[in-house]
Amino acid sequence: MEAVTAFFEADRRLTRQTASRVPPGAAKVLSAVEECAENSKLWCGAAALMAVSGGWRGRRAAVTGLTALAVAQLVSNALCKRLADRPRPPKEWIPHDEVEDRPDSSSFPSGHTAAAVAFTAAVAPAAPLAGALCAVPAGMVAVERVQSGAHYPSDVAAGAVIGLACAWLARRAPRLLRKAWLS
């Protein structure tokens, strides 16, 4: 029980520190990137760019990335949020107005982070440069979700794990399905 209490205390402390220590200019950049990522606009744009300019590999990376993103959103938003029903961090912990612009849904896990990590991790093996470029805004989205008071760090970490698992599944699903079909 002590370990659980210590975990939640660290989560609380990191939430308050992140919300109060990000400089206002950096917070505006993080918010702008998060807004671009809202409803997967950023990731769909990246997929379109890869599909148009990346040849066969780019198209394959784009399809795999969007597949991973869709699965991650289903797992995080349609399944996990309904099971967890964790409240968002208290508004009084967040010393700026961004806390007023957050959803009412469950805090756990971060669906934004799950989608960002899923897309990035699924794209990276087939298109390493695109994966590296997508990693920057994906990381910014993860930090912004805590900085804005929308999530605890553990929500973001869980979202990242979901994203990685969905990327793994999206990359391996065709091979697994072929193997099952031929068996």
Backbone hydrogen bonds in HBPLUS format (Angstrom, degrees):
<---DONOR---> <-ACCEPTOR-->    atom                        ^
c    i                          cat <-CA-CA->   ^        H-A-AA   ^      H-
h    n   atom  resd res      DA  || num        DHA   H-A  angle D-A-AA Bond
n    s   type  num  typ     dist DA aas  dist angle  dist       angle   num
A0005-THR N   A0001-MET O   3.03 MM   4  6.30 163.4  2.06 152.6 157.0     1
A0006-ALA N   A0002-GLU O   2.87 MM   4  6.06 160.3  1.91 149.8 155.5     2
A0007-PHE N   A0003-ALA O   2.89 MM   4  6.05 151.4  1.97 143.4 151.4     3
A0008-PHE N   A0004-VAL O   3.01 MM   4  6.28 166.9  2.03 155.0 156.8     4
A0009-GLU N   A0005-THR O   2.95 MM   4  6.12 149.9  2.04 146.1 155.1     5
A0010-ALA N   A0006-ALA O   2.92 MM   4  6.11 157.8  1.97 147.0 152.6     6
A0011-ASP N   A0007-PHE O   2.92 MM   4  6.17 156.7  1.97 150.0 157.0     7
A0012-ARG N   A0008-PHE O   2.95 MM   4  6.07 157.2  2.00 141.5 147.4     8
A0013-ARG N   A0009-GLU O   2.90 MM   4  6.10 165.2  1.92 150.9 155.0     9
A0014-LEU N   A0010-ALA O   2.88 MM   4  6.02 166.9  1.90 152.8 156.2    10
A0015-THR N   A0011-ASP O   3.02 MM   4  6.13 152.3  2.10 142.8 150.5    11
A0016-ARG N   A0012-ARG O   3.06 MM   4  6.36 167.1  2.08 155.0 157.2    12
A0017-GLN N   A0013-ARG O   2.94 MM   4  6.14 162.5  1.97 152.3 157.7    13
A0018-THR N   A0014-LEU O   2.91 MM   4  5.92 166.4  1.93 147.6 151.7    14
A0019-ALA N   A0015-THR O   3.02 MM   4  6.14 163.7  2.05 150.5 155.2    15
A0020-SER N   A0016-ARG O   3.13 MM   4  6.20 140.2  2.29 139.8 149.4    16
A0021-ARG N   A0017-GLN O   2.89 MM   4  5.80 135.6  2.09 151.2 161.0    17
A0026-ALA N   A0023-PRO O   3.04 MM   3  5.34 114.9  2.48 107.6 122.9    18
A0027-ALA N   A0023-PRO O   2.87 MM   4  6.12 154.7  1.93 156.9 165.4    19
A0028-LYS N   A0024-PRO O   3.03 MM   4  6.30 146.6  2.14 144.6 152.2    20
A0029-VAL N   A0025-GLY O   3.23 MM   4  6.57 152.9  2.31 142.8 149.4    21
A0030-LEU N   A0026-ALA O   2.89 MM   4  6.17 165.3  1.91 155.0 158.9    22
A0031-SER N   A0027-ALA O   2.90 MM   4  6.06 156.9  1.95 145.0 151.3    23
A0032-ALA N   A0028-LYS O   2.96 MM   4  6.15 151.6  2.04 142.7 150.3    24
A0033-VAL N   A0029-VAL O   3.00 MM   4  6.28 159.5  2.04 154.7 159.5    25
A0034-GLU N   A0030-LEU O   2.92 MM   4  6.15 161.5  1.96 149.9 155.5    26
A0035-GLU N   A0031-SER O   2.88 MM   4  6.05 153.4  1.95 145.1 152.4    27
A0036-CYS N   A0032-ALA O   3.05 MM   4  6.33 149.6  2.14 142.0 149.7    28
A0037-ALA N   A0033-VAL O   3.00 MM   4  6.29 142.2  2.14 143.4 154.4    29
A0037-ALA N   A0034-GLU O   3.07 MM   3  4.94 120.8  2.43  91.2 106.5    30
A0038-GLU N   A0034-GLU O   2.90 MM   4  6.09 121.2  2.25 140.5 156.4    31
A0038-GLU N   A0035-GLU O   3.25 MM   3  5.02 141.1  2.41  91.4 102.3    32
A0042-LEU N   A0036-CYS O   2.85 MM   6  5.31 125.0  2.16 134.3 141.0    33
A0040-SER N   A0037-ALA O   2.86 MM   3  5.03 132.5  2.09 143.8 136.1    34
A0041-LYS N   A0038-GLU O   3.29 MM   3  6.12 174.0  2.29 123.7 125.0    35
A0044-CYS N   A0040-SER O   2.90 MM   4  6.05 157.9  1.95 156.3 162.7    36
A0045-GLY N   A0041-LYS O   2.92 MM   4  6.07 155.6  1.98 148.2 155.2    37
A0046-ALA N   A0042-LEU O   2.94 MM   4  6.20 154.1  2.01 144.5 151.7    38
A0047-ALA N   A0043-TRP O   2.91 MM   4  6.09 153.1  1.98 141.3 148.9    39
A0048-ALA N   A0044-CYS O   2.90 MM   4  6.13 157.0  1.95 147.0 153.0    40
A0049-LEU N   A0045-GLY O   2.99 MM   4  6.22 159.7  2.04 147.9 153.3    41
A0050-MET N   A0046-ALA O   2.94 MM   4  6.18 158.3  1.99 148.2 154.1    42
A0051-ALA N   A0047-ALA O   2.85 MM   4  6.03 159.2  1.89 150.8 156.9    43
A0052-VAL N   A0048-ALA O   2.97 MM   4  6.12 153.7  2.04 148.4 154.8    44
A0053-SER N   A0049-LEU O   2.94 MM   4  5.95 164.3  1.97 149.4 154.2    45
A0054-GLY N   A0050-MET O   2.76 MM   4  4.88 139.7  1.92 136.8 142.4    46
A0058-GLY N   A0054-GLY O   2.95 MM   4  3.88 152.8  2.02 113.8 111.6    47
A0059-ARG N   A0055-GLY O   2.96 MM   4  6.27 158.8  2.00 155.1 161.0    48
A0060-ARG N   A0056-TRP O   2.93 MM   4  6.15 161.5  1.96 150.9 156.3    49
A0061-ALA N   A0057-ARG O   2.85 MM   4  6.04 160.9  1.88 149.0 154.5    50
A0062-ALA N   A0058-GLY O   2.85 MM   4  6.01 157.6  1.90 146.1 152.7    51
A0063-VAL N   A0059-ARG O   2.98 MM   4  6.19 166.1  2.00 152.6 155.5    52
A0064-THR N   A0060-ARG O   2.97 MM   4  6.11 165.4  1.99 150.8 155.4    53
A0065-GLY N   A0061-ALA O   2.80 MM   4  5.90 159.7  1.84 149.4 155.6    54
A0066-LEU N   A0062-ALA O   2.91 MM   4  6.10 165.5  1.93 152.0 155.6    55
A0067-THR N   A0063-VAL O   2.92 MM   4  6.02 152.0  2.00 145.4 153.6    56
A0068-ALA N   A0064-THR O   2.95 MM   4  6.15 165.5  1.97 150.8 154.4    57
A0069-LEU N   A0065-GLY O   2.91 MM   4  6.09 158.4  1.96 147.9 154.4    58
A0070-ALA N   A0066-LEU O   2.94 MM   4  6.10 162.1  1.98 145.5 149.6    59
A0071-VAL N   A0067-THR O   3.03 MM   4  6.28 164.6  2.06 153.8 157.7    60
A0072-ALA N   A0068-ALA O   2.88 MM   4  6.03 160.2  1.92 150.1 156.3    61
A0073-GLN N   A0069-LEU O   2.92 MM   4  6.16 154.5  1.99 150.8 157.5    62
A0074-LEU N   A0070-ALA O   3.03 MM   4  6.28 156.9  2.08 145.9 152.2    63
A0075-VAL N   A0071-VAL O   2.88 MM   4  6.12 167.9  1.89 156.3 159.4    64
A0076-SER N   A0072-ALA O   2.86 MM   4  5.91 169.6  1.87 149.8 153.4    65
A0077-ASN N   A0073-GLN O   2.82 MM   4  5.47 152.1  1.90 138.3 147.3    66
A0078-ALA N   A0074-LEU O   3.01 MM   4  5.00 133.7  2.23 117.1 131.0    67
A0080-CYS N   A0075-VAL O   2.87 MM   5  6.15 175.8  1.87 167.3 167.1    68
A0081-LYS N   A0076-SER O   3.00 MM   5  6.12 147.2  2.11 150.4 159.0    69
A0083-LEU N   A0079-LEU O   3.09 MM   4  6.36 144.7  2.22 148.5 159.2    70
A0083-LEU N   A0080-CYS O   3.11 MM   3  5.06 121.3  2.47  94.1 109.1    71
A0084-ALA N   A0080-CYS O   2.82 MM   4  5.94 163.7  1.85 161.2 164.9    72
A0085-ASP N   A0081-LYS O   3.05 MM   4  5.68 157.9  2.10 137.3 143.7    73
A0107-SER N   A0086-ARG O   2.71 MM  21  5.26 171.7  1.72 149.7 152.6    74
A0093-TRP N   A0090-PRO O   3.06 MM   3  5.71 161.0  2.09 118.2 124.2    75
A0094-ILE N   A0091-LYS O   3.06 MM   3  5.52 154.5  2.13 114.2 121.5    76
A0100-GLU N   A0097-ASP O   2.97 MM   3  5.78 164.1  2.00 125.3 129.6    77
A0101-ASP N   A0098-GLU O   2.98 MM   3  5.48 156.7  2.04 115.4 122.4    78
A0110-SER N   A0155-ASP O   3.07 MM  45  5.27 158.7  2.12 121.4 115.2    79
A0114-ALA N   A0110-SER O   2.99 MM   4  6.23 160.3  2.03 146.2 152.3    80
A0115-ALA N   A0111-GLY O   2.95 MM   4  6.10 164.4  1.98 149.0 152.3    81
A0116-ALA N   A0112-HIS O   2.97 MM   4  6.16 165.1  1.99 149.4 154.0    82
A0117-VAL N   A0113-THR O   2.89 MM   4  5.95 172.8  1.89 157.9 159.9    83
A0118-ALA N   A0114-ALA O   2.90 MM   4  5.88 157.6  1.95 144.1 151.4    84
A0119-PHE N   A0115-ALA O   2.99 MM   4  6.10 172.1  2.00 152.3 154.3    85
A0120-THR N   A0116-ALA O   3.07 MM   4  6.15 170.0  2.08 147.5 150.6    86
A0121-ALA N   A0117-VAL O   2.82 MM   4  5.80 170.2  1.83 153.7 157.2    87
A0122-ALA N   A0118-ALA O   2.98 MM   4  5.95 147.2  2.09 143.9 152.6    88
A0123-VAL N   A0119-PHE O   3.01 MM   4  6.11 149.1  2.11 149.0 156.9    89
A0124-ALA N   A0120-THR O   3.06 MM   4  6.09 157.5  2.11 151.7 157.1    90
A0127-ALA N   A0123-VAL O   2.92 MM   4  5.81 155.0  1.98 160.8 166.4    91
A0131-GLY N   A0127-ALA O   2.88 MM   4  6.11 159.9  1.92 159.0 165.9    92
A0132-ALA N   A0128-PRO O   2.89 MM   4  6.09 155.5  1.95 146.6 152.8    93
A0133-LEU N   A0129-LEU O   2.89 MM   4  6.15 159.0  1.93 151.7 157.7    94
A0134-CYS N   A0130-ALA O   2.83 MM   4  6.01 152.3  1.91 149.0 156.8    95
A0135-ALA N   A0131-GLY O   2.96 MM   4  6.07 132.6  2.19 138.4 150.6    96
A0138-ALA N   A0134-CYS O   3.06 MM   4  6.15 154.8  2.13 149.7 157.7    97
A0139-GLY N   A0135-ALA O   2.94 MM   4  6.03 158.6  1.99 144.6 149.1    98
A0140-MET N   A0136-VAL O   3.04 MM   4  6.32 154.0  2.11 147.9 155.9    99
A0141-VAL N   A0137-PRO O   2.84 MM   4  6.04 152.8  1.91 149.3 155.4   100
A0142-ALA N   A0138-ALA O   3.13 MM   4  6.41 159.4  2.17 146.1 151.1   101
A0143-VAL N   A0139-GLY O   3.06 MM   4  6.37 162.0  2.10 151.0 154.8   102
A0144-GLU N   A0140-MET O   2.88 MM   4  6.02 161.9  1.92 148.8 154.6   103
A0145-ARG N   A0141-VAL O   3.02 MM   4  6.21 149.0  2.12 150.7 157.5   104
A0146-VAL N   A0143-VAL O   3.15 MM   3  5.53 132.2  2.39 106.1 117.5   105
A0147-GLN N   A0143-VAL O   2.90 MM   4  6.10 174.5  1.90 159.7 161.6   106
A0148-SER N   A0144-GLU O   2.83 MM   4  5.75 158.0  1.88 151.0 154.2   107
A0150-ALA N   A0145-ARG O   3.13 MM   5  5.35 123.6  2.46 148.2 163.5   108
A0151-HIS N   A0145-ARG O   2.97 MM   6  5.56 135.9  2.17 146.1 142.5   109
A0149-GLY N   A0146-VAL O   3.01 MM   3  5.25 151.6  2.09 108.0 117.0   110
A0155-ASP N   A0152-TYR O   3.01 MM   3  5.24 131.5  2.26 104.1 117.0   111
A0156-VAL N   A0152-TYR O   3.28 MM   4  6.72 153.1  2.36 149.9 156.8   112
A0157-ALA N   A0153-PRO O   2.87 MM   4  6.17 158.5  1.91 151.8 158.3   113
A0158-ALA N   A0154-SER O   2.95 MM   4  6.03 157.5  2.00 139.8 145.8   114
A0159-GLY N   A0155-ASP O   2.92 MM   4  6.14 152.1  2.00 141.0 149.2   115
A0160-ALA N   A0156-VAL O   2.88 MM   4  6.18 152.0  1.96 147.8 155.3   116
A0161-VAL N   A0157-ALA O   3.01 MM   4  6.32 155.8  2.07 148.5 154.6   117
A0162-ILE N   A0158-ALA O   2.94 MM   4  6.20 162.5  1.97 151.6 156.4   118
A0163-GLY N   A0159-GLY O   2.85 MM   4  6.07 158.3  1.90 147.3 153.8   119
A0164-LEU N   A0160-ALA O   2.88 MM   4  6.15 158.7  1.92 151.1 156.1   120
A0165-ALA N   A0161-VAL O   2.95 MM   4  6.17 162.6  1.98 151.6 156.4   121
A0166-CYS N   A0162-ILE O   2.91 MM   4  6.12 157.3  1.96 151.8 158.1   122
A0167-ALA N   A0163-GLY O   2.93 MM   4  6.11 150.4  2.02 146.1 154.3   123
A0168-TRP N   A0164-LEU O   2.96 MM   4  6.17 160.9  1.99 148.6 153.7   124
A0169-LEU N   A0165-ALA O   2.96 MM   4  6.19 161.3  2.00 145.7 150.9   125
A0170-ALA N   A0166-CYS O   2.86 MM   4  6.01 161.8  1.89 146.2 151.3   126
A0171-ARG N   A0167-ALA O   2.96 MM   4  6.12 154.8  2.03 149.9 156.1   127
A0172-ARG N   A0168-TRP O   3.06 MM   4  6.21 144.9  2.19 144.9 154.4   128
A0173-ALA N   A0169-LEU O   2.74 MM   4  5.55 134.6  1.94 153.1 162.3   129
A0176-LEU N   A0172-ARG O   2.95 MM   4  6.13 164.4  1.98 161.1 166.3   130
A0177-LEU N   A0173-ALA O   2.81 MM   4  5.91 160.8  1.84 158.4 163.0   131
A0178-ARG N   A0174-PRO O   2.94 MM   4  6.12 159.5  1.99 147.1 152.8   132
A0179-LYS N   A0175-ARG O   2.95 MM   4  6.11 161.9  1.98 147.9 153.1   133
A0180-ALA N   A0176-LEU O   2.94 MM   4  6.13 157.3  1.99 144.5 150.8   134
A0181-TRP N   A0177-LEU O   2.83 MM   4  5.96 153.3  1.90 147.3 155.1   135
A0182-LEU N   A0178-ARG O   2.91 MM   4  6.06 154.1  1.98 150.7 156.8   136
A0183-SER N   A0179-LYS O   3.11 MM   4  6.09 124.8  2.43 137.0 149.4   137
